[in-house]
Amino acid sequence: MKPELLIAAGLLALSLSACGGASDKNAAKAAAAQGKNDHADEGHADEGQDGHAHKEAAGEAGHGEGAPGKGGGEEKPEAATIPNEIARRSGIVAAAAGPGTVADEHDVQGLITPLEGRVARITARYPGPVRSLRANIGDAVKAGQTLATIDSNLSLTTYGISAPISGVVLARNASVGEVAVEGTPLFEIADLSTLWVDLHVFGADASHLRPGLPVTVMRMGEDKGVDTVIDRILPGTATASQSTVARASIKNPDGLWRPGSAVHARVTVEQQPVALAVPLTALQRMDEGDVVFVRDGERYSARPVKLGRRDARRVEVLSGLKPGEQVVVEQSFLIKADIEKSGASHEH
Ligand SMILES: [Zn+2]
């Protein structure tokens, strides 16, 4: 067998096994190294895989082996040669490094709350036994709609109590025949068409947040949510949690957001332009630290890079990489594995 084919076979085997535990482990390791986990894997969904792959494969036939002096062969050859066809089939995609933006993002926890002033507690005007109840917990009621009737002990007539606002019945503390007492709420109704999202921000993070910043509110365990903005930073501190509260509001036309629900949210403080950025998926850790793999024809060289700011998708590259160089942005762990494997076999 030609050595090329051996590599090819090895890489294919690798990419097959990577579908199981290997890639997860790798991703987990990478995520741990990066200290961020949420979205490392969706960072480049917008970079058309086909576009890159085809362009690369078409243009590079012929000079894969033709640049012997390149890549600095002083110590270990931290590079792999992978035929274009194998690279393509393994899903390896390279893209030109270039400028980008890195966001200062804050991931925060929050709580959905009804708007103050949009909650009504309805009490009996005159004491007396409840004659009928006409609304249940969860019912949507209109302003003016009768919720219950009560036999007044004072006037000995039956009177109705009605909803002062339109909304949803959150609580009902009444049974037929029971005596309604003045001042004890029988119903609690809230207008939930708009809700507050109170985001709890701790320590120095609070100083980064201000009204007007975009925020995405997500249910726990979910990754997609609704976009809104911070309305205000509440004065004072929530005493129990010692947090500062940043308040946003969301529309709730279908009633799917529920008061009392915990949520998480991502606040984007600013998008900062950087001269050079790569998706997090391009990063791998090797002995020399953080590396990306630069593609030159069929040769992939590990390139130690110094990193700057990062967000959930991208990281700024301060040095080690030049604009325009082709960086592997998908399946970079395959290159790493290939280099590490060949490195080990060279050293015995
Ligand atoms: Zn910040």
Residues whose N, C-alpha, C, O or C-beta is under 5 A from the ligand:
A	BS01	ZN	D104 H208 V269
